[in-house]
Amino acid sequence: MSSALAPAAALDKATRLFLTPPRFSHTARERELLSIGVRYAVASPYGTLAAWRFGHEARPAVLLSHGWGGRGAQFRASVPRLLEAGYQVIAFDHVAHGHSEGHEASLVHFVRGVDAVARDLEARGVTVAGAIGHSLGAAALGAWLRGANVKPRVVLLAPPSSIIRYSGHFARMLGLPERLRREMQSRIERRLGMAWSEFELPGALQGIDAPALVIHDTADKDVPYASGLAVARAWKGARFVATTGLGHRAILRSDTVVADTLDFLRDEVRFAPPPGPREGFAFAAPAPLL
């Protein structure tokens, strides 16, 4: 990107790219899952969200919040087990993803999407007993809980630790100088009405007392293991599980991860807290959000 020759054009392009998620088609197995759910619509500040309910609507609910470029149906391995455990399951596509409306998204969009779905459930008298988030969808759960009046048990799969660090990585890939990266950040903050600093650790998680389990794979190349560990250390009382060989997406389909998730949601297993900085951790600081 020729930011030195045309900084305004470069800034416009960078902002557009930063806010535009890839939109992938559902797989055959995902479509099969959705076919047994009850589809409904949820109004959000950025457009109508496509949502699906699985299980009896009188049961306590578990919310599923997918990641950047993902779909609610990516949690297909978890849904049958959650139903067997006595929950109803609410899967939805974030704005500009899957079957939902919209063309741009960000962590702010994700947070407000989670809030819209949760408020819709509350209005119908449904108790939100748990929530599972993956990647950016996990980060959205933390930000949502800061302003929510509920305390569900939360499982965070491969959560990122810093949107500002990620924007720096993004800018370097585009050849965008730091001055323009800061201008892009300011432009997006003004447009969405929220400062990115609100999502930075440790302040982003202060005041949250909902029980949390962070699960992260040591071989994750999209959101490094160090990010999940940083989130677990910053979240008061959080528990931590490290996996090996699953990477960023297979963690959603792992039988072991699904079992750990259920055990935590039902409060049937006492998981260990995250290791401290001097307990064999190989990273000196949270890695960039990738």
PEDALIN-V572596 format. One record per residue. RES is the residue in one small letter. OMEGA is omega in degrees with one decimal (NA if undefined). Layout:
res=RES omega=OMEGA
res=RES omega=OMEGA
//
This chain:
res=m omega=-175.5
res=s omega=-175.4
res=s omega=-179.1
res=a omega=-177.1
res=l omega=-176.4
res=a omega=-175.0
res=p omega=-178.9
res=a omega=178.9
res=a omega=179.2
res=a omega=179.5
res=l omega=178.6
res=d omega=-177.8
res=k omega=-179.7
res=a omega=-180.0
res=t omega=179.6
res=r omega=-179.4
res=l omega=-177.1
res=f omega=-176.0
res=l omega=-176.9
res=t omega=179.6
res=p omega=171.2
res=p omega=179.7
res=r omega=-176.6
res=f omega=176.7
res=s omega=176.3
res=h omega=175.9
res=t omega=179.8
res=a omega=-179.7
res=r omega=177.1
res=e omega=177.7
res=r omega=177.4
res=e omega=177.4
res=l omega=-176.8
res=l omega=-177.7
res=s omega=179.7
res=i omega=177.5
res=g omega=175.5
res=v omega=-177.5
res=r omega=174.8
res=y omega=-176.0
res=a omega=177.4
res=v omega=177.9
res=a omega=176.0
res=s omega=179.9
res=p omega=-174.9
res=y omega=178.9
res=g omega=-178.3
res=t omega=179.0
res=l omega=174.1
res=a omega=-178.1
res=a omega=179.4
res=w omega=174.3
res=r omega=175.3
res=f omega=-179.6
res=g omega=-175.3
res=h omega=-174.4
res=e omega=177.1
res=a omega=-178.2
res=r omega=171.2
res=p omega=-171.6
res=a omega=168.3
res=v omega=179.3
res=l omega=178.1
res=l omega=-176.8
res=s omega=-175.5
res=h omega=-176.8
res=g omega=-178.6
res=w omega=-179.2
res=g omega=-175.7
res=g omega=-178.5
res=r omega=179.5
res=g omega=-177.2
res=a omega=175.9
res=q omega=177.0
res=f omega=-172.6
res=r omega=-179.9
res=a omega=-177.2
res=s omega=-171.1
res=v omega=-178.4
res=p omega=-179.0
res=r omega=177.4
res=l omega=178.0
res=l omega=178.3
res=e omega=-178.7
res=a omega=174.8
res=g omega=178.2
res=y omega=158.1
res=q omega=-175.6
res=v omega=178.1
res=i omega=174.4
res=a omega=177.7
res=f omega=175.6
res=d omega=176.2
res=h omega=179.9
res=v omega=-179.2
res=a omega=178.3
res=h omega=174.1
res=g omega=-177.6
res=h omega=-178.3
res=s omega=179.5
res=e omega=173.3
res=g omega=-178.8
res=h omega=177.7
res=e omega=-178.2
res=a omega=178.2
res=s omega=175.9
res=l omega=178.6
res=v omega=176.6
res=h omega=-179.0
res=f omega=-179.3
res=v omega=-178.1
res=r omega=174.2
res=g omega=176.2
res=v omega=-179.2
res=d omega=179.7
res=a omega=-179.7
res=v omega=179.9
res=a omega=179.1
res=r omega=177.3
res=d omega=177.7
res=l omega=179.9
res=e omega=-179.6
res=a omega=179.2
res=r omega=176.1
res=g omega=-178.7
res=v omega=176.9
res=t omega=175.1
res=v omega=-176.0
res=a omega=-176.8
res=g omega=177.2
res=a omega=177.6
res=i omega=179.4
res=g omega=177.7
res=h omega=173.2
res=s omega=-179.7
res=l omega=176.6
res=g omega=174.4
res=a omega=176.8
res=a omega=179.9
res=a omega=179.6
res=l omega=179.0
res=g omega=179.8
res=a omega=178.4
res=w omega=-175.7
res=l omega=179.0
res=r omega=-178.3
res=g omega=-176.9
res=a omega=178.5
res=n omega=179.0
res=v omega=179.9
res=k omega=179.2
res=p omega=171.1
res=r omega=-169.2
res=v omega=174.1
res=v omega=-178.1
res=l omega=179.6
res=l omega=177.6
res=a omega=-177.5
res=p omega=173.8
res=p omega=-175.6
res=s omega=-174.1
res=s omega=176.1
res=i omega=179.8
res=i omega=177.5
res=r omega=177.9
res=y omega=179.9
res=s omega=175.4
res=g omega=176.0
res=h omega=178.4
res=f omega=-178.9
res=a omega=179.0
res=r omega=178.1
res=m omega=-178.8
res=l omega=-176.1
res=g omega=-177.4
res=l omega=179.0
res=p omega=-176.4
res=e omega=179.5
res=r omega=180.0
res=l omega=176.0
res=r omega=178.3
res=r omega=177.8
res=e omega=176.5
res=m omega=178.5
res=q omega=-179.6
res=s omega=179.9
res=r omega=-178.9
res=i omega=178.1
res=e omega=179.3
res=r omega=-178.0
res=r omega=-173.2
res=l omega=175.3
res=g omega=177.2
res=m omega=178.8
res=a omega=179.6
res=w omega=-180.0
res=s omega=178.9
res=e omega=-176.6
res=f omega=-177.8
res=e omega=177.4
res=l omega=-0.7
res=p omega=-174.8
res=g omega=-177.1
res=a omega=-175.5
res=l omega=-179.3
res=q omega=177.9
res=g omega=179.3
res=i omega=177.6
res=d omega=173.5
res=a omega=178.7
res=p omega=-176.9
res=a omega=171.6
res=l omega=176.3
res=v omega=176.8
res=i omega=-176.7
res=h omega=-178.9
res=d omega=-178.3
res=t omega=-178.2
res=a omega=-179.7
res=d omega=-179.0
res=k omega=-179.7
res=d omega=174.2
res=v omega=-172.5
res=p omega=179.3
res=y omega=-179.2
res=a omega=179.4
res=s omega=179.2
res=g omega=178.6
res=l omega=178.0
res=a omega=178.1
res=v omega=-178.9
res=a omega=179.2
res=r omega=-177.4
res=a omega=-177.6
res=w omega=-176.0
res=k omega=175.6
res=g omega=-176.7
res=a omega=175.4
res=r omega=-171.5
res=f omega=175.0
res=v omega=175.5
res=a omega=173.8
res=t omega=-178.1
res=t omega=173.7
res=g omega=-179.2
res=l omega=-176.7
res=g omega=-171.6
res=h omega=-173.6
res=r omega=179.3
res=a omega=176.8
res=i omega=178.4
res=l omega=-173.9
res=r omega=-176.7
res=s omega=177.6
res=d omega=-179.6
res=t omega=179.4
res=v omega=178.0
res=v omega=179.3
res=a omega=177.9
res=d omega=179.3
res=t omega=179.7
res=l omega=179.8
res=d omega=179.8
res=f omega=-179.4
res=l omega=-179.8
res=r omega=179.1
res=d omega=-177.3
res=e omega=-179.2
res=v omega=176.6
res=r omega=-179.3
res=f omega=-177.4
res=a omega=172.7
res=p omega=178.5
res=p omega=177.2
res=p omega=178.1
res=g omega=-177.0
res=p omega=-177.8
res=r omega=-178.7
res=e omega=173.9
res=g omega=-179.7
res=f omega=-171.0
res=a omega=-175.5
res=f omega=-178.2
res=a omega=-176.7
res=a omega=177.2
res=p omega=178.9
res=a omega=177.4
res=p omega=172.3
res=l omega=-178.2
res=l omega=NA
//
